[in-house]
Amino acid sequence: MGKLLFKMKTFLHVGCGLNNKKHAGPGFRNDNWQEIRLDINPAVKPDIIGSMTDMSAVNTNSIDAIFSAHNIEHLYPHEVPLALAEFKRVLRDDGFVVITCPDLQSVAALVANDKLTEPAYQSPAGPIAPLDMLYGLRSAMANGNLYMAHRCGFTQRVLAETLKACGFVQAIVRQRTHCFDLWAFACKNAQSNAELKAMAQHHFPT
């Protein structure tokens, strides 16, 4: 009997920047997933040059999953439904999306304590203050990368409601106040609660 061939699943790494698969969410860092990198900035050499609001270079129902890290906040509020509609369009019927972005609720707590410009944590790009999480990384923008500007934001409740309003049947959003971020897992079609929680757990950081 010949070998059974299994098709590798494909995830679209949206707004990848200079990152690749090893910098994606934990559930994608294995041999089961093939990465396709998409970014609006040609300087980062993505596989596909395009924006979240127009991914026409990606076929409908062709992707098993989407990973979108810290780029949905770069959209204007009216563009968010357009981007999520594109995410939903390119996903297969059993597809899902993993989104991470700043948590404005925990960021706002620092601002309320008058810590707007004080470092909240250290990143590979240097110290990150609430001002950077609210409006975009100042050092990158100062160097001419205005793609890094932030134009909208989310709390845990708002992100969950936005995903459902845009056609994702189920969504789980985890708030990590110690990291000032949100992690969302949303399915295109319905899963059982047990399946949804297990899948989210697999793709959320520990």
N, C-alpha and C positions, 0 to 999 in steps of 0.2 A: 504494500500500500504506500502510495506517495505521501509526501509531507502535506499537512494541512496548512494553508496559507491564511494568515489573519491580516486584514487591512488595518494599518496603523491609523488611529484617530488623529484628526487635525484640529489644532486650535489656532485662532487668529489672535496674535498679540497686538492689540490696538494701541496706538500711541506709544510704541515700544521705546522710542528714543534710542540711546546707545545700548540698551539692555537686550538680552536674548533669553532663551529658554531657561537657563540656570538662574535667572533673576525673576522668573515668573512666579506665580503662586505655587505653593508646595505641591498641590495635586498634579501639576503639569511637569514637574522635574523628574521625569522617568522615561523609560524607553517606549512607553505606550502611546506617547504623544509626539506628533510632528508639528513643528512651529512654522507659522507664516507671519512674518513681521510686517506691520503696516504703520506708516507714520506720514504726517503731512510735511515733514522736514527732510528734503533729499540728502542733507548733509549727514544724516545718521545711517544712510545706505540701507533702507528697508527693502524687503522683497516687493512691496507694493507701496507706491506713493499715493496717498489719498487722505481725505479727512474723515472724521467720524460721521459727519452729516452726509457724505457722498462716497460710499464704498462701491461704486458702480463697477469697479474692476474685479469685484468678488461676486461670484455667481450666487444666485438665490438657492437656498437650501443646500449649501455645499460645505458648511463648516460644522464640526461637532461641538465646538465650544469657543467662547471668546474670553480673553483675559484683558482687562482694561485697568491699568494701575495709574492713578493720579493723573488722569487727563480729562475726565468728564467735567471737572471744575473749570477747565479752560474754555468751556462753551458759554455763550450767552444763555440765559434761562430759556428763551424761546427756541433755542437750537437743541436743547436736551431731548425733547420728544422726537425730533428728526433723527438724532443719533441712535436713540433706542429703537426706533422703527427700522433703521438700517441694521442694527444688531439682530433684531428679530427676523428680518428678511433673509439674511445670509445663513442663519442657523438652520440645521436640519430639525425635523419635527421633535426629536428627542434631545435637542440641543439645550445648552445652558450658558449663562454668562456669569463671570466672576468679576466684580467691580470693587476697587478700593479707592478711597478719596478722603480728604480731610474731614474730621468730625467737628463741625462748627460749634456744637454745644460745648465740647471740652475746650476748644480754642477760645470761645467767648468767656469761659470761666477765667482763663488767664488774663484776658483783656480787662475783665471786670476788676481784677486784682492789680491793675495798672502795670502789667508785665508785657505790654505790646511789643517791645523791642528786645526783651530779654530772651536769651536762648532757652528753648523748651527742651531740646534734645540735640544730639550730635548726629549728623548724617555724613555719608561719604563726600557730600558737597560742602560740608562745614556745618557750623551751628545754625539751627533753624529756630526762628522766633515766630510768635503768633502772627506778626505782620507778613511773614513769608507764606504762612499757611492760608492767610486770608486773601492775599492779593498776588501771590506768585513769588518765586525765588528771586530775591533782589539781585544777588550776584550774577545770575544767569542773564537777567534782563539788562543789567548794567553793561554786560559784555555783548549786547545786541540781540540776544535770543528772546524776542518778545512773544514767541510761542508759549513761553512759560507764564504769561499773565493769567491770573484767575478772574473769571467773570461771573461765577455763580457758586453756590455751595449747598451743603446738605446736612441735615441731622439724621439720626437713625430713622425716625418716623417718616420724615419727608422723603428719604431715599426709597424706603419700602413702598410708600404710597405712589411715588413717581413710577417705579418699575411696574407696579400693577396697573396703573392708569395707562401705561404705554403698551399693555398687552401681554406682559409676562404673567402667567397664571398664578405662580407661587413665588414667593421671595422670602428669604431670611437675611436679616441685616444684623451683623454683630458690631457693637460699639466697643472700641478698645480705648478707653479714656487715658490709659497710661502711655499710649502711642499716638493719641490725638487723631485716630483714623477710624474709618468705617470699612467693613468688609461685607459685601453683598453677594449672595448666591441666588440666582433667579432662573426658573425653568420656562421654556417656551410652552410646554404642555404639562398637564397635571401629573404629579407623582404622589404616592402615598406619603403621609407625614413622616413615617419611619424612613422611607427612601430619601426624602428631601433632606432630613436632618443628617443622615449618614453621608450623603453626597456633599453637603455643605461642610460638615466636619472634616472631610477628606481634603477639601480645597481651602479651608481657612487655616491661617497660621496658628500654632499652638501658643 
